């Protein structure tokens, strides 16, 4: 059983729901276009250009091994604990100063993760350090995504990324000013995508609350 509102009220509610649906669909299309723009920016990042320096990845970064930290040994704290798949908990201590980059070694091998704060990396992942001062860390994060390190993962029961294979990848390094320009462009796109996701979530919540009130 449910309460049936007057026909005039039904019409008004139907219009509200229709408007909510249209706004959600419009925002989803915008979100999809933004994701395409983000994808194109990253995939075209490692292209040779006139002012770029050609080298191997191993000449500019080191993939450092993480350190095992069992769940039973962790004490909930302010520092995220990262595996190859992302954050798996927290701890009261850290091993890497943030911001930083984590790359999957086993399991989700080749997965690239950006970490804003100090963190701990367990032994299923690498953490990235730079060998040169004229390299922007956030740009390296985008570069690593463009290399499709997942494809380098050894095809076994448990996929793994050999860092020596990663080091051999050819990369093109533009001047630091160009790196920062790319990072700023990415940040603006990423901010707009996050805002779009928030609008979609809020709109869906409002729509559901309206349905709940009616029925």
C-alpha positions in Angstrom: 0.0 0.0 0.0 1.1 3.6 -0.6 -0.4 7.0 -0.5 -1.6 8.3 -3.9 -1.3 12.1 -4.1 -3.8 14.2 -6.1 -3.3 14.2 -9.9 -2.0 17.8 -9.9 0.6 16.8 -7.3 1.5 13.7 -9.3 2.2 15.9 -12.3 4.4 18.3 -10.3 6.4 15.4 -8.8 6.8 13.7 -12.2 8.2 17.0 -13.6 10.6 17.2 -10.7 11.8 13.7 -11.2 12.1 14.2 -15.0 14.2 17.3 -14.4 16.4 15.5 -12.0 16.9 12.6 -14.5 17.8 15.1 -17.3 20.3 16.9 -15.1 21.9 13.6 -14.1 22.2 12.4 -17.7 23.6 15.8 -18.8 26.2 15.7 -16.1 27.1 12.1 -16.9 27.8 13.0 -20.5 30.0 15.9 -19.4 31.8 13.6 -17.0 32.4 11.1 -19.8 33.8 13.8 -22.1 36.1 15.0 -19.4 37.4 11.5 -18.8 38.2 11.2 -22.5 40.2 14.5 -22.3 42.1 13.2 -19.3 42.9 10.0 -21.1 44.1 11.7 -24.2 46.3 14.0 -22.1 48.0 11.1 -20.4 48.3 8.8 -23.5 49.9 11.5 -25.5 52.3 12.6 -22.8 55.3 10.5 -23.7 55.6 11.6 -27.3 58.9 12.9 -28.8 59.0 16.7 -29.4 61.7 19.1 -30.4 62.7 20.3 -27.0 62.4 16.9 -25.2 65.3 14.8 -23.9 65.2 11.1 -24.9 66.3 8.7 -22.2 65.4 5.5 -20.3 63.0 5.6 -17.3 65.8 4.2 -15.1 67.9 7.4 -15.7 65.3 9.6 -13.9 63.6 7.4 -11.3 64.3 4.6 -8.8 61.6 2.1 -8.0 62.3 1.3 -4.3 61.0 -1.8 -2.6 58.3 -1.5 0.0 58.6 -3.0 3.4 56.3 -5.7 4.8 53.8 -4.6 7.5 51.4 -7.2 8.6 47.9 -6.1 9.6 48.5 -7.6 13.1 51.6 -5.3 13.4 49.8 -2.1 12.4 48.5 0.5 14.8 45.7 2.7 13.4 47.2 6.1 12.9 47.4 9.1 10.5 49.6 7.5 7.8 48.1 5.5 5.0 49.5 2.0 4.3 49.6 1.3 0.5 49.8 -2.0 -1.4 49.8 -2.4 -5.2 46.0 -1.9 -5.3 45.9 1.3 -3.1 45.3 2.1 0.6 44.9 -1.0 2.7 44.9 0.6 6.2 46.7 3.1 8.4 49.7 3.1 10.8 51.2 5.4 13.4 54.5 5.5 11.4 55.5 6.1 7.8 58.5 5.2 5.6 58.2 7.7 2.7 57.7 11.4 2.9 54.7 12.6 0.8 53.6 13.5 -1.7 54.7 10.4 -3.5 54.1 7.8 -6.1 53.4 4.1 -5.6 53.7 1.5 -8.4 52.3 -2.0 -8.1 54.9 -4.8 -8.0 52.7 -7.8 -7.4 49.0 -8.4 -7.6 47.9 -5.2 -9.3 51.3 -5.0 -11.0 51.9 -1.7 -12.9 49.1 0.2 -11.1 50.2 3.8 -10.5 49.0 5.6 -7.4 49.5 9.2 -6.2 49.7 9.8 -2.5 49.4 13.3 -1.0 50.7 12.7 2.5 53.5 10.7 4.2 52.9 6.9 3.8 54.0 3.4 4.2 54.5 1.1 1.2 54.3 -2.7 1.8 56.3 -5.2 -0.1 53.8 -5.8 -2.9 54.6 -2.3 -4.3 57.4 0.1 -5.2 57.7 3.7 -4.1 59.3 6.2 -6.5 62.2 8.5 -5.9 63.7 11.0 -8.4 67.3 11.0 -9.6 67.2 14.5 -11.0 66.2 17.9 -9.6 64.7 19.2 -12.8 61.8 16.7 -12.8 58.3 17.5 -11.5 57.1 14.6 -9.3 53.4 15.0 -10.4 54.5 15.0 -14.1 56.4 11.7 -13.4 53.1 10.3 -12.0 51.4 11.1 -15.3 54.4 9.8 -17.3 54.2 6.4 -15.5 50.5 6.1 -16.3 51.3 6.8 -20.0 53.8 3.9 -20.1 51.1 1.3 -19.5 53.3 -0.5 -17.0 50.5 -3.1 -16.5 51.5 -4.5 -19.9 55.0 -5.2 -18.6 53.7 -7.3 -15.8 54.9 -10.9 -16.1 51.9 -13.2 -17.0 51.9 -15.7 -14.2 49.4 -16.8 -11.6 50.4 -13.7 -9.6 51.4 -10.9 -12.0 54.5 -9.1 -11.2 56.4 -6.0 -12.5 60.2 -6.4 -12.8 61.7 -3.0 -12.2 64.6 -3.7 -14.6 62.0 -4.0 -17.4 60.4 -0.7 -16.3 63.8 1.0 -16.3 64.4 0.1 -19.9 61.3 2.0 -21.1 62.1 5.0 -23.4 60.8 8.3 -22.2 60.9 11.9 -23.4 61.5 14.6 -20.9 60.4 18.2 -21.7 61.8 21.2 -19.9 60.6 21.7 -16.3 58.3 24.6 -17.4 56.6 22.4 -19.9 56.2 19.7 -17.3 54.5 22.1 -14.9 52.2 23.4 -17.6 51.1 19.8 -18.3 50.6 19.2 -14.6 48.5 22.4 -14.2 46.3 21.3 -17.2 45.8 17.9 -15.7 45.0 19.3 -12.3 42.3 21.6 -13.8 40.8 18.6 -15.7 40.9 16.4 -12.6 39.3 19.1 -10.4 36.4 19.4 -12.9 36.0 15.7 -13.1 35.8 15.4 -9.3 33.3 18.3 -9.2 31.2 16.6 -11.8 31.2 13.3 -9.8 30.1 15.2 -6.8 27.2 16.9 -8.7 26.1 13.5 -10.0 26.1 11.9 -6.6 24.3 14.8 -5.0 21.6 14.9 -7.8 21.1 11.1 -7.4 20.7 11.5 -3.6 18.2 14.4 -4.0 16.2 12.3 -6.5 16.1 9.3 -4.1 15.1 11.5 -1.2 12.2 12.9 -3.3 11.1 9.3 -4.2 11.3 8.3 -0.5 9.1 11.2 0.5 6.5 10.4 -2.1 6.3 6.7 -1.4 
